[in-house]
Amino acid sequence: MSRPASTWAREAAAVFAKEWRSELRTRYALNTLALFAINTLVVVSASLGPLGAAPGRATETLPVLLWLILLFAAAAGLPRAFVHEEETQTATALRLAATPSALFCGKLAYSASVLAALEALVAPLFLAVMNLDVPRPGLLVATLAAGGFGLAAGSTLVAAIIAQARGQGTLFAVLSFPVLLPLLLLAVELTRAAFAGGVPGGPEGPVSQGGAGVAMVQLLLYDGAVTTAGLMLFPVVWNP
Amino acid sequence: MPSALRFARVCRRFGRLAVLGGVSGSVAAGEALLVTGRNGSGKSTLLRCLAGLLAPDSGEIELREGEDAAPLDAAGRRRRIGLVAPDLAFYGELTAAENLAFFCRLRGFGRERGDELLRRVELPPDRLAAALSSGMRQRLRWAWALLHRPRLLLLDEPFQNLDAAGVAIAHRLLAEHLAPGPGAPPGLAVIANPVPLDIGETGSVAARLDLGA
């Protein structure tokens, strides 16, 4: 059933606002993501930190650690986007009142904003404790923005698919692996480029083939593809 | 133009368990259909099929918003029905008013409509949904179901947990839904209950469907 764009946007905005209102009351996702991210960051910095990471290898290894921290923090909190609606039986009311694609977009916007907040907290801390200089801060910010959105889009899509299944935790891990792997590879390469100030990577790396610009375009295409897939698939998995 | 609901030979299985085996019925505008049957006879399943929340394995369900109108598809039915059901829950961390305001915004109404219905069901607007008693939650379900002035009300054990005052409010709301007065089209309702039900002065149960004792 097609809906006017203004109606659709109003519904998506209502879902986004409701998610944040609920989150600010319960602090579940924010606390889970921040606690997990900071704990991991402390462990990484204590074991590898500026004293432990050899300067020559820092720009190769540290981007991987940064994105692993973000991935696992996201995996700890974002799968609840739809699972919580099923567990608390609020999904029925949503199914009857909301346009599925608007609901998906509202949830995605919320997840992306939570991840953006997490990145705003974790990235400066990570750079500080690792004593890293960033020659291309603009590229890092763009990578975090596009990568964070892709992480949110992939997580929201998988969360929607698993919401009505049993063994949701296992399913999330299994399904999100192939969905998020291309994103993580691109994000890591772009973060390396931002840390190194040039275009690093081996001959087979996606960045080395076409430069950071091409990798960024690929990352944005990934974001668009996953969001489009979510908009197309969600009505099917959400409704009978 | 009067609305009408017609369903024919509706079947639904869960794995090997046949819950609905070819159920048929119809309701016209201004009328209510009372569905009775023992626990597990498929009353709630029938209502969820009618609501578009469950796809029947076979059979036909037609909700028309006028005599000459085309039947709505499942997505259309979902938006046009109001549901009161035991498994319908709200956001516990939001107040009753905030819950209704959220759904008002989704449905394209101002929050005044939610506030008005909270007054009608005599619920405190500022109490968190998680802190509502079971009877109060049932009143909130009634308010939620009527938020968008639906044509079809699907009521699954609609008087469950309500006190005498709550039952009287629910009777009044149902009567107004079925016969809203001049200028507004009459609604229709399907009421599911395990035992025959007294719906007070509504007096408009047009048909009864027994799914089995």
Interface residues (C-beta under 8 A of the other chain):
Chain A: M1 T7 R10 E11 A13 A14 V15 A17 K18 R21 S22 R25 T26 T88 Q89 T90 T92 A93 R95 L96 A97 A98 N239 P240
Chain B: A51 G52 L53 L54 A55 D73 A74 A75 G76 R78 R79 I81 L83 A85 D87 L88 A89 F90 Y91 G92 E93 L94 E98 F102 F103 R105 L106 R107 G108 W144 H148
